[in-house]
């Protein structure tokens, strides 16, 4: 199945050359994808002229990490992020990948790709998109975390929809049959958690298939739960804590191995294992996090991205399109989606 993915060439912290090299690698890896490369003319046009299956989407404006996300989306309407989301809305692209501002991509996705809607008080209201990705766990599999930062402030029914969408992602992308869903709290007992999570618990029990109760922060990597659900504030703090702990561990191991001739020899013996561990913890292999709840595939990569991460993110977009991820997420929420 041929898929066209729009990739933001300039939204992240790294130079455009890094993103372009990642696009080049993705084109080489999948002969059935075409890439719509969004960015300033002097960057994207020469690259596309030199590569088959690469088409320029000239976007003279750039939304930086320092810009206010909502204001930038409103004022920089010819930016790579806005035009990339519009390309998905208009059918010019099947998916959009950006390593730019999470807030800006979320705002542009909500404005132009548009979220699904629900009935609320007799009126249709858009649902909140949920930033979702999978983390390696100790059981050798992956645990889906949602929301990872798109929505710091939410309502209890938002958590229910995050859980439904996260479970659909676990089933569709990871192939997990009947995912076990946990609500992030400070203990596993039903009465634990904040007043907010205690309000969410009975709704989750009633409306979320596979809900297995509260879970703790350690369950993000335990493998006991397939999906862990929380608001975007808690999810982002948890994610950054895991990333920080992983970096500390790798730095300490590297320092320890370089301490003496004996440990340097030991380092050579475990070099391949350490490389594999670093790959698991870096997240480059997954490319980024998907915004679930939109009417199209939108994937957000880490700002300090790499060639491998751009390649993986581009390919992950194509995989999500081919797996009908959006339709399956919509189906997971049943009649509330319009």
Secondary structure, DSSP 8 states (H G I E B T S, - for coil): --EEEEEESSSSSS-HHHHHHHHHHHHHH-TTEEEEEEE-HHHHHHHHHTSTTEEEEE--B---TTS-HHHHHHH-TTBHHHHHHHHHHTTS-SEEEE-S-HHHHHHHIIIII-B-EEEETTEEEE---EEEEEEE-TTSSEEEEE-SSS-SS--HHHHHHHHHHHHHHHHHTT--SS--EEEE-SSSSTT-S-HHHHHHHHHHHHH-TTEEEEE-GGGGTTSS-SEEE--HHHHHHHHHHHHHHHHHHHHHHHHHHTSSHHHHHHHHHTHHHHHHHHHHHH-TTT--EEEETBSSEEEE--SS--HHHHHHHHHHHHHHHHTTHHHHHHHHTGGG--
